[in-house]
Amino acid sequence: MNIRLNPATLYFNWENKKSRRRHFACLQKCRLKADQTAFHCGLP
C-alpha cells in the first residue's frame, strides 16, 4: 500500500496529530481531576 503525500493526506495527518495532542493534554488534566473525568474530557 503506497500512500502519497498529497495535500489532503498531509492535512489529515496534521489534523490527526493536533487532535491527538489535544486529547493527550486532556488526559493529563483528567488525572488531576479524576472525579470529573467524563465531564472534563467531553464524554457523553
N, CA, C and O atoms as a Tinker XYZ file with bonds, in Angstrom:
   176  protein
     1  N      0.847000   -1.194000    0.000000    73     2
     2  CA     0.000000    0.000000    0.000000    64     1     3
     3  C      0.882000    1.243000    0.000000    63     2     4     5
     4  O      1.714000    1.427000    0.888000    81     3
     5  N      0.692000    2.080000   -0.990000    73     3     6
     6  CA     1.525000    3.275000   -1.105000    64     5     7
     7  C      0.681000    4.528000   -0.929000    63     6     8     9
     8  O     -0.180000    4.833000   -1.754000    81     7
     9  N      0.937000    5.244000    0.150000    73     7    10
    10  CA     0.185000    6.478000    0.402000    64     9    11
    11  C      1.025000    7.665000   -0.038000    63    10    12    13
    12  O      2.103000    7.909000    0.503000    81    11
    13  N      0.528000    8.398000   -1.019000    73    11    14
    14  CA     1.264000    9.569000   -1.485000    64    13    15
    15  C      1.013000   10.737000   -0.558000    63    14    16    17
    16  O     -0.063000   10.864000    0.026000    81    15
    17  N      2.008000   11.585000   -0.428000    73    15    18
    18  CA     1.857000   12.754000    0.436000    64    17    19
    19  C      1.252000   13.909000   -0.347000    63    18    20    21
    20  O      1.918000   14.902000   -0.637000    81    19
    21  N     -0.007000   13.758000   -0.678000    73    19    22
    22  CA    -0.691000   14.869000   -1.332000    64    21    23
    23  C     -1.216000   15.814000   -0.248000    63    22    24    25
    24  O     -1.260000   15.434000    0.922000    81    23
    25  N     -1.610000   17.019000   -0.606000    73    23    26
    26  CA    -2.054000   17.999000    0.398000    64    25    27
    27  C     -3.133000   17.459000    1.326000    63    26    28    29
    28  O     -3.120000   17.736000    2.525000    81    27
    29  N     -4.066000   16.689000    0.777000    73    27    30
    30  CA    -5.148000   16.173000    1.613000    64    29    31
    31  C     -4.606000   15.242000    2.693000    63    30    32    33
    32  O     -5.025000   15.305000    3.849000    81    31
    33  N     -3.671000   14.379000    2.303000    73    31    34
    34  CA    -3.095000   13.447000    3.273000    64    33    35
    35  C     -2.309000   14.191000    4.331000    63    34    36    37
    36  O     -2.416000   13.898000    5.522000    81    35
    37  N     -1.512000   15.165000    3.885000    73    35    38
    38  CA    -0.729000   15.948000    4.839000    64    37    39
    39  C     -1.647000   16.651000    5.821000    63    38    40    41
    40  O     -1.393000   16.672000    7.026000    81    39
    41  N     -2.727000   17.231000    5.288000    73    39    42
    42  CA    -3.663000   17.948000    6.145000    64    41    43
    43  C     -4.317000   17.001000    7.145000    63    42    44    45
    44  O     -4.462000   17.326000    8.324000    81    43
    45  N     -4.709000   15.820000    6.654000    73    43    46
    46  CA    -5.340000   14.840000    7.535000    64    45    47
    47  C     -4.389000   14.432000    8.648000    63    46    48    49
    48  O     -4.779000   14.377000    9.815000    81    47
    49  N     -3.136000   14.145000    8.287000    73    47    50
    50  CA    -2.155000   13.749000    9.293000    64    49    51
    51  C     -1.928000   14.857000   10.304000    63    50    52    53
    52  O     -1.794000   14.606000   11.502000    81    51
    53  N     -1.886000   16.100000    9.803000    73    51    54
    54  CA    -1.663000   17.243000   10.684000    64    53    55
    55  C     -2.829000   17.402000   11.651000    63    54    56    57
    56  O     -2.630000   17.612000   12.848000    81    55
    57  N     -4.045000   17.301000   11.127000    73    55    58
    58  CA    -5.234000   17.398000   11.978000    64    57    59
    59  C     -5.231000   16.274000   13.007000    63    58    60    61
    60  O     -5.565000   16.487000   14.173000    81    59
    61  N     -4.853000   15.084000   12.569000    73    59    62
    62  CA    -4.830000   13.927000   13.444000    64    61    63
    63  C     -3.851000   14.141000   14.591000    63    62    64    65
    64  O     -4.164000   13.855000   15.747000    81    63
    65  N     -2.666000   14.643000   14.266000    73    63    66
    66  CA    -1.658000   14.907000   15.290000    64    65    67
    67  C     -2.154000   15.946000   16.268000    63    66    68    69
    68  O     -1.959000   15.822000   17.477000    81    67
    69  N     -2.810000   16.994000   15.727000    73    67    70
    70  CA    -3.311000   18.066000   16.571000    64    69    71
    71  C     -4.324000   17.531000   17.575000    63    70    72    73
    72  O     -4.236000   17.806000   18.771000    81    71
    73  N     -5.295000   16.758000   17.067000    73    71    74
    74  CA    -6.342000   16.262000   17.954000    64    73    75
    75  C     -5.769000   15.271000   18.956000    63    74    76    77
    76  O     -6.228000   15.204000   20.096000    81    75
    77  N     -4.759000   14.494000   18.535000    73    75    78
    78  CA    -4.171000   13.536000   19.462000    64    77    79
    79  C     -3.461000   14.282000   20.586000    63    78    80    81
    80  O     -3.519000   13.877000   21.747000    81    79
    81  N     -2.787000   15.382000   20.228000    73    79    82
    82  CA    -2.096000   16.179000   21.232000    64    81    83
    83  C     -3.106000   16.786000   22.200000    63    82    84    85
    84  O     -2.875000   16.838000   23.408000    81    83
    85  N     -4.236000   17.247000   21.647000    73    83    86
    86  CA    -5.269000   17.843000   22.475000    64    85    87
    87  C     -5.823000   16.792000   23.430000    63    86    88    89
    88  O     -6.045000   17.068000   24.609000    81    87
    89  N     -6.046000   15.586000   22.911000    73    87    90
    90  CA    -6.586000   14.504000   23.723000    64    89    91
    91  C     -5.609000   14.134000   24.832000    63    90    92    93
    92  O     -6.018000   13.870000   25.963000    81    91
    93  N     -4.309000   14.115000   24.505000    73    91    94
    94  CA    -3.301000   13.762000   25.490000    64    93    95
    95  C     -3.280000   14.789000   26.617000    63    94    96    97
    96  O     -3.207000   14.428000   27.791000    81    95
    97  N     -3.344000   16.066000   26.258000    73    95    98
    98  CA    -3.372000   17.127000   27.267000    64    97    99
    99  C     -4.614000   16.975000   28.134000    63    98   100   101
   100  O     -4.576000   17.189000   29.345000    81    99
   101  N     -5.711000   16.602000   27.491000    73    99   102
   102  CA    -6.956000   16.406000   28.229000    64   101   103
   103  C     -6.814000   15.268000   29.224000    63   102   104   105
   104  O     -7.268000   15.375000   30.363000    81   103
   105  N     -6.184000   14.177000   28.799000    73   103   106
   106  CA    -5.999000   13.044000   29.705000    64   105   107
   107  C     -5.151000   13.447000   30.903000    63   106   108   109
   108  O     -5.421000   13.023000   32.027000    81   107
   109  N     -4.126000   14.264000   30.668000    73   107   110
   110  CA    -3.286000   14.709000   31.776000    64   109   111
   111  C     -4.106000   15.510000   32.773000    63   110   112   113
   112  O     -3.975000   15.327000   33.983000    81   111
   113  N     -4.958000   16.403000   32.261000    73   111   114
   114  CA    -5.798000   17.200000   33.149000    64   113   115
   115  C     -6.780000   16.302000   33.884000    63   114   116   117
   116  O     -7.073000   16.512000   35.061000    81   115
   117  N     -7.289000   15.290000   33.166000    73   115   118
   118  CA    -8.255000   14.384000   33.780000    64   117   119
   119  C     -7.637000   13.659000   34.967000    63   118   120   121
   120  O     -8.329000   13.375000   35.944000    81   119
   121  N     -6.360000   13.360000   34.896000    73   119   122
   122  CA    -5.725000   12.673000   36.011000    64   121   123
   123  C     -5.718000   13.568000   37.237000    63   122   124   125
   124  O     -5.798000   13.093000   38.370000    81   123
   125  N     -5.621000   14.877000   36.996000    73   123   126
   126  CA    -5.633000   15.812000   38.118000    64   125   127
   127  C     -7.041000   15.948000   38.680000    63   126   128   129
   128  O     -7.228000   16.197000   39.871000    81   127
   129  N     -8.032000   15.781000   37.799000    73   127   130
   130  CA    -9.426000   15.902000   38.245000    64   129   131
   131  C    -10.133000   14.576000   38.032000    63   130   132   133
   132  O    -11.090000   14.500000   37.261000    81   131
   133  N     -9.679000   13.548000   38.696000    73   131   134
   134  CA   -10.216000   12.203000   38.464000    64   133   135
   135  C    -11.718000   12.140000   38.707000    63   134   136   137
   136  O    -12.412000   11.332000   38.089000    81   135
   137  N    -12.226000   12.985000   39.603000    73   135   138
   138  CA   -13.653000   12.931000   39.934000    64   137   139
   139  C    -14.516000   13.470000   38.798000    63   138   140   141
   140  O    -15.711000   13.182000   38.738000    81   139
   141  N    -13.915000   14.258000   37.888000    73   139   142
   142  CA   -14.707000   14.857000   36.808000    64   141   143
   143  C    -14.262000   14.366000   35.442000    63   142   144   145
   144  O    -14.505000   15.029000   34.434000    81   143
   145  N    -13.617000   13.214000   35.400000    73   143   146
   146  CA   -13.013000   12.743000   34.157000    64   145   147
   147  C    -13.969000   12.806000   32.964000    63   146   148   149
   148  O    -13.635000   13.397000   31.938000    81   147
   149  N    -15.128000   12.215000   33.087000    73   147   150
   150  CA   -16.053000   12.133000   31.956000    64   149   151
   151  C    -16.459000   13.521000   31.472000    63   150   152   153
   152  O    -16.480000   13.780000   30.269000    81   151
   153  N    -16.779000   14.407000   32.398000    73   151   154
   154  CA   -17.227000   15.739000   32.007000    64   153   155
   155  C    -16.077000   16.528000   31.397000    63   154   156   157
   156  O    -16.246000   17.196000   30.376000    81   155
   157  N    -14.919000   16.452000   32.019000    73   155   158
   158  CA   -13.783000   17.242000   31.562000    64   157   159
   159  C    -13.360000   16.833000   30.161000    63   158   160   161
   160  O    -12.987000   17.683000   29.353000    81   159
   161  N    -13.414000   15.547000   29.869000    73   159   162
   162  CA   -12.976000   15.077000   28.556000    64   161   163
   163  C    -14.072000   15.192000   27.512000    63   162   164   165
   164  O    -13.859000   14.833000   26.354000    81   163
   165  N    -15.230000   15.682000   27.897000    73   163   166
   166  CA   -16.295000   15.881000   26.936000    64   165   167
   167  C    -16.968000   14.591000   26.518000    63   166   168   169
   168  O    -17.533000   14.517000   25.427000    81   167
   169  N    -16.921000   13.572000   27.364000    73   167   170
   170  CA   -17.611000   12.326000   27.025000    64   169   171
   171  C    -19.099000   12.508000   27.267000    63   170   172   173
   172  O    -19.495000   13.279000   28.141000    81   171
   173  N    -19.921000   11.812000   26.505000    73   171   174
   174  CA   -21.377000   11.960000   26.658000    64   173   175
   175  C    -21.870000   11.450000   28.003000    63   174   176
   176  O    -23.067000   11.504000   28.284000    81   175
